[in-house]
Amino acid sequence: MKTLAFEIIGSVLIIRGSANDRILKEFAEEKMKKHPYIQTVMLQTTKIQGQERIRKLKFLTGDRNFETIHREHGNQYLLNPLDTFFSPRLSFERMRIASLVKENEVVLNFFAGVGPFSITIAKKQKNCLIHSIEINEKACNYMRKNIELNNCEDNIIVYCGDAFDIVPYRFLNSADRVLLPLPLESKSSLPLAIECLKEGKGTIHWQITDHLSSKNIDLNDVTTSIERIFARESVSFGYSISEYRIIRWIAPHIAHIAIDIEL
Ligand SMILES: C[S@@+](CC[C@H](N)C(=O)[O-])C[C@H]1O[C@@H](n2cnc3c(N)ncnc32)[C@H](O)[C@@H]1O
């Protein structure tokens, strides 16, 4: 049988790649047999695109109710993959960051989606406050529901709108930790994130995509990118990189990378 790429979000199987109808049907049947909780099968017909990071999906078979609950690290996320971004492949990264958050921290999440980073943090570190911003109204509504679903109302405050509008008038000099889970805006969001750190000190979880010639990240390339941005924006803070890792491969030589920057 032809191997196709796929992911499962809640009860929705999303197949990626091109194949004829017979192969897609066989693939879907095999996966539904192996994972009986799959109710809906969709084919991804575009890349994840646009500011809201949504992909087009074509219905193939099963239930036409596309809203689903995805379970991860004991938390639940209600979402519709047709309207919102969600990737199970970020699961490890969410728990990695949540494990770093200390008591009484103020965390600022610029690009919160349906809330998985913020909720994972809130469930792991009960004594912290997370400001969670999201521009996609539908994702924002799901985030509100997910906060309720996971009982984190005391820890997470939602802001529906553009982080580049909201942050400058609300969050300068206010956070211990800033999350930037949107490689598309990595260059523009980093200078603003620095301004949000309390007295210029704290941690920024920066995500980028980069072309890598080998399987490893070249730290010199990362520091060159950071220093270019700092020079362009006249940022003069000292910094160090406490961690860097490949989150996932997007294409054979293109990696989605996490970098923890300490200031
Ligand atoms: C790559 S997704 C990550 C979402 C979430 N952190 C997750 O892991 O599921 C980026 C999110 O940022 C949102 N977004 C894009 N530009 C934004 C902006 N300027 N302000 C706030 N949110 C934005 C998108 O709608 C999308 O939900």
The ligand as a Gaussian input file, in Angstrom:
#p B3LYP/6-31G(d) Opt

LIG

0 1
 C        1.277000      28.589000      13.997000
 S       -0.245000      29.000000      14.789000
 C        0.120000      28.486000      16.447000
 C       -1.081000      28.461000      17.330000
 C       -0.860000      27.800000      18.705000
 N        0.226000      28.427000      19.407000
 C       -0.672000      26.320000      18.576000
 O        0.404000      25.818000      18.861000
 O       -1.625000      25.636000      18.182000
 C       -0.136000      30.736000      14.889000
 C       -1.403000      31.418000      15.365000
 O       -1.146000      32.829000      15.412000
 C       -2.281000      33.533000      14.965000
 N       -1.806000      34.853000      14.510000
 C       -1.200000      35.168000      13.346000
 N       -0.855000      36.461000      13.316000
 C       -1.258000      36.983000      14.499000
 C       -1.173000      38.270000      15.082000
 N       -0.605000      39.278000      14.419000
 N       -1.664000      38.462000      16.315000
 C       -2.232000      37.428000      17.009000
 N       -2.355000      36.182000      16.509000
 C       -1.866000      35.957000      15.279000
 C       -2.870000      32.656000      13.883000
 O       -4.242000      32.919000      13.690000
 C       -2.605000      31.259000      14.448000
 O       -3.694000      30.798000      15.210000

